[in-house]
Amino acid sequence: MSPSKRPPQPDGEPPGRRGRKLGPIADRVGAAHRAWLEPLRARFFDSGLTIGELSNQTRYSKSKISELLRGAGLYPRWEITSSVLQALNVPTWPMLRLWMAAAAEAHKKPNWINGCIETETVVLSTGPAKPPVDTGPAKPPVDHQGFVQLNRVRYTRYAQTFLSDSKQASAVVSETFDILWLRWDETLRSANVQKFAWSVLRSGVMARTPHIDGCPDLAPAAFNTVVLGRTEAPALFDQIEESLSLFKAMSRLPDHQLDVMVLKYLRRMDDTVVADVLGVPLVSVQTADRYAKKTLRGIFDSNDPPEGTPQ
């Protein structure tokens, strides 16, 4: 189905959309659930369909479709989710991976998750109640696979800076690549693939990072710096206090400056690699580095910062 060409309204609704207006995503929706719900809603808005028309195509009630697209009520079963995907021409395989991760986040047991998928398989094989669902290829496009191979380690190192749980960091990176697989055509059409992808990763990481006064908490990174590993008591406690103060100041930097500091000084990437990861010109990295260090020097007024931090 061709997307609507009409310009969107402020809430994302195309002008003149008929029928019931779709409400916002429910506040209680978790980060993993939101990761697949937002692109699904975007596809719905672009389609020009009404909730009623989508209901007719999927054979689910308008209230059920509205609940699914808002994340309201109980976590949706895969059967109704896949029916909406089919109606909106959304690739099913990457969405299935995202749906399963979000189901786990919603504390659904493996038996429930597997049962949802198995139930749909039985329905499809025994009756015409629902339209057939194309699960799509089990592997992403070759160029997507190359993108993953290039960026997985870099992305994981960034995520681990903010998320002390290494499994959670790896899960966020995998989620990022699944979202990009889901939106791969859109990604390739973007002006800058690396920059588009970085925005997806950063959004996922920050959604799970504890924040203090609106700024990401870098305390885990402060305790993982090289200098703390080499410091012995009693100097250790002084070093901890100094590092915590420095990382608190870093957390208040603008997003781009913070990312440059993290990748360059905490993850030891050189300027050209940082520029490639962020999808920005080299001069942008160098400028962000310069302004960030100027800000930090102004805060601490010190000529002897801790080893392993910006100088």
N, C-alpha and C positions, 0 to 999 in steps of 0.2 A: 504494500500500500504506500502510495507516495505521500510524503509528509506535507503538512499544510504550509503554504507559502505566506500565510497571513502573519503580520508582526505580532508578537506576544504582548499581552497586557502585563501590568506590574506583577500580578501573582502568577504569571506563567500561562494564563488562559488566553487562547486566541480570541480575538474579538468576534462576537456573533456566535460563539459556541452555544449550542442548544442544550437543553436539559439541565440536569442537576450539576451544580458547580462542585468540583472536587476540593475538599478541605485540605489543610496543611498536614504534614506528617505529624503523627502523635508524639508528644514529648517523651514518652517512655520508650520509644524505639531505640534499640541498642546500636552500637557503632557498626557491627557486622551486618545487621538487618538493613540499616540505612545505606550501607555500601551498595546493595543491589536495588533497594527501593528507589533511590534517587534517579539512577539512569532509567529505570522502568517507567517512572512518572514522566521523565523527560520524553521518552518515546511515546507515551500516551498523549501528552500535550501536542507533540509534533504530528501525530497521526490525524488530528482533526476529528476523531471519533468522540461521541458522547459516551457517558457511562451506560446509558440505555443501549446504544448500539454495540458496545463492547459486551454487555450482558447478553444480547441476542446472539452474538457470535460464539461466546463461550458456553452459553446455556446455564450460566450461574446468575442468581438474582442481582439486581442493581446494588442492593445493600451489601452483599458479599463482595462484589467488585470494588465498591467504595471502601469497605473495610480493608481489603488487601492493599489498595493503592495509598491508603493513609497509614497503614501499619497499626490500625485499631483492632481491638479484640484480641483473640488468641493468635499465636503465630500461625500463619497460613499453611495448610497442607500443600504438598507438592502438586497434587492433581489440579487444584484450581490455579496455582501459580503457573504451571506449564501451559494451561489452557489460555491464559492471558498472554503468555509469551508467544504462543502460536498465532494468536489474533493480531499481535503487534509486530510480528516478524522479528522477534528478538532471538538471537542465538541461544539455544537451550543448554548446551553442554557447560559453558563457563558459568551460566546462571545457576545450574544445578550445584556446582561446587560452592558458589557463594551462598546459595540457599542452605546447603548442609552446614556450612560454617556458622551461619547465623542461627540455625536451629540449635546447634550446640551451645551457642552463646545464650540462647533463650532457655537453656537447661532442659532441652528435649533429649530423651534418652536414645541411645543408638537404635534400640528396637523400634521406637516410634519413627525415627528418620527412615530406617530401612523399610519399615512397613508401609510408609507413605509411597515410596518409590515402587515397591513390589505391587501394591494395590493398583497403581496406575497401569503397570505392565499387564496385570490380569484384565483390567477393564478394556484396554486397547486390543487385547488378543481375543476377547470373548464377545464383544458387542459394540454397536455403533453409537453408544450413548454420548461419547465425546469425540471431537475430531482427532485424527491421528496426530501425534506429536513427533516431529523430527528432532531427535536428540543431537543431530549435527555431528561433525567429526570430533573424535576423542582427543585430537591433537590440534593446537592452534596453528595459524599460518606460519610458514617457515620464517618470514621476517620477524614475526612476534617471538618465535623461539630464539632467534639471534639476539633480539633486544633483551630478552630475559637473561641469556647467557652473559651478555655484556654487563648488565646492571645488578644482578642479584646480590653479589657480594657487597657492592657499594651501598645499595639500598639497605641491606641488612645491618651493616655497620652504623649507618645513620640511625636506624630504628633502635638499635641496641643502646645508643646514647641516651635515649629518653625512656626506654622501657627496660626495667631491670630484669624482667622475665624474658629469657632468650627465646622460649617457645612462642611467647606472644609477639615478640619482634619478628620472628620468622613467619608467623601466621599473617601479620599485617603486610609483609612483603608479598607473600603468596596471594593474598587478597588483592593487592595492587595489580599484580600481573593478570589475575582473573578479570578484574574490572576492565583493564586495558584490552584483554581478549574480547570481552563483551562489546567494547566500544572501539574495536580496532580500526574499522573504517573511518570513524570520526577522528580517531587519533592520527591516522595518516593524512587526513584532510586538514588537520590543524596547521597553523603557521610554523610551529616548532614542536616536533614530536617529543624531544627530551623534556622541554619545559612543560608540556601538557602532562606527560607521565609523572614528572616531579610533583606537580600540583596534586595528583591523585595520591601519591605516596605520602606526601606531607600531611594532607587532610586525614588520612587513615592513622598516621602516627599521632598527630595532635589530638585526634578524637579520643585516644586511649591514654594520653599523657596527663598525669595529675597537673593541675594548674593552681598557682597561688597568685591572687590578685590579678587574674587574667593572663599571667605569664607562665610558660611551661616550667615545671619543676626540674632543675638540673642537678639536684642533690645526688642522685645515683651516679651521675657522671663525675661529680666532684670526688666521690669516694673511690672511683675507678681510675683516677689519673695516675700516670707513671710515678709522679713525685711521692704520692702517698705510699706506694709500694716500696719505695726506697727509704722512707723516713722511719726512724726508730724513736721510741719514747725517750725523754719527755717531749721532744720537739714535735712528735706526731700530732698532739692535740692542737698546738699552735698552727701547724700546717693545715689541719682539718678546718679550723676556723677561717683561716685565710682563703683556702680554696672554696669554701662555701660562700664566702662574701664575693669572690670573683665570679663564680658561676651564677650567683643570684643576679649580679650586674649584667652578665652576658645574656641571661634569660629575658632581660628587658630591652635588648637591642631590637631594631626592626627585623622582620622575618628574614629578609634576604641577607642581612649582615650576620644574623645568628647562624643561618645555614652555612655561610662561608666559614665562620669561626669553627663550627662543629666539624665540618669536613676537612678543613685545612689543619687545624691545630689539635683537635681531639682524635681525628681519624687519619691524620698524617698523609693527606692527599696533596699533591702539588697543584699549583694554580690551574694548569691546563686540564687536569683531571676534574677538578672542582667545576670549572667552566663547562666541561662536557656533561657532567652529571646533572648540573642545574639547567643546562640548555641556554646559557647566557654567554655573551662575549667575554674574552679574557679580561678586557679592561674593566668590565663590570665587577668581576671578582676582586681585582686589584683595588678598585675604588672602595668597594664594600669593606675590604680588609683594612684599608687606611682609615676610613671613618670609624669603624668599630674600635680599632686600637686607640684612636684619639679619644673616643668616648670613655673607654675603660681607663686610660691614663688620667683623664680628667677626674674620674671618680676616686682612684687610688693614689694618684700623684706619687707613683713609686717607680724607681729606676731598676728595681730588682724584683720583678714578678716571679711567681713560682715557676719552676722548670716545667716545660711542656705546655705553657700557656702563652698567649700572644705577647710579643716583645716589641 
